Amino acid sequence: MMVTNLCTRPSSTITLSAGRWVDITTIPNKPGTKYLVSAYVNVTGGTISMRAYGDLSASQRVSYALTASLAGPMSMYYSVKSGNPTVTVTHILICTWDEYQANKTLLDGIGYFTGDTMPLA
């Protein structure tokens, strides 16, 4: 089975803004559909909190599942815990939960992912 990355530009760098939802793709979600979101989050100058993931103060890959409630593009949000952080996101993978489950061993084994090595939506 093949995984289609629903992020239209997975290697672009997106700057997030504290306390504001920022779109990370242009493809609209399908309400009621469960997705896997995986991205490299770069945090400098402070500590942030991401609802689906917890506190971050360094650069790392974050992955989480969510069920879409709105038809808009996939977005990310964070709040500031301390300092004056700058937060960017890159190397994004967004796929349906069913595709993730069917390819879990392969996807979980990827140590470094740019997003450009799979079919895009």
LINNORKA-V253654 format. One record per helix or strand of 3 or more residues. SS is the DSSP state (2 for helix, 1 for strand). FROM is the first residue (numbers start at 1). TO is the last residue. If there is no record, write none. Layout:
# LINNORKA-V253654
SS|FROM|TO ; SS|FROM|TO
This chain:
# LINNORKA-V253654
1|22|28 ; 1|34|50 ; 1|54|56 ; 1|60|67 ; 1|73|76 ; 1|79|96 ; 2|97|102 ; 2|104|108
